[in-house]
Amino acid sequence: MANPTRLRRVAEQIQRELSEILHTELKDPGVGMITITDVEVSPDLAHAKVFFTTLGDVEVLAQSQAGLRRAAGFLRSALGRRIKVHNTPELHFEYDASVERGVRLTQLIDAAVADSSQDQE
């Protein structure tokens, strides 16, 4: 079993480096503006699950996901040049809906508070 502290450090480094690569080196217009929110690395460092968010509707999300899947090989090789691990993990991109859920919950809470204050008046 791999050291959990080392796995977390590797995941954080992958997140930093991928964010940098996406914003400076990737020229795919299909990817658009995305933010890497988290990375989970498998214990053997063979796979990395990369969570991302993007601004826009479902169509923009689908386009960004397809662009990331197309660019996965390029991103992996660029990442391999930047981090010092024996094998660069295979990248798997997944949409992180937690930010969207958080915004929706905030809107619901704000609406409930507004309704409550109107009822008291």
QUILIN-V184609 format. One line per field, one symbol per residue. ss: DSSP state (~ for helix, > for strand, _ for the rest). psi: psi as a letter, one per 40 degrees, with the letter a starting at -180 (. if undefined). burial: 1 if it has 24 or more other C-alpha atoms within 12 Angstrom, else 0. Layout:
ss=???
psi=???
burial=???
This chain:
ss=___~~~~~~~~~~~~~~~~~~~~~_________>>>>>>>>_____>>>>>>>>___~~~~~~~~~~~~~~~~~~~~~~~~~_______>>>>>>__~~~~~~~~~~~~~~~~~~~~~~~_
psi=hihddddddddddddddddddddddheheddahihhdihhhidefdihhhhiiiiaadddddddddddddedddddddddddigidhhihhhhhhhedddddddddddddddddddddde.
burial=0000001001101110111011000101001111111111110010011111110000001011101110110111011000000001111111110000000000000000000000000
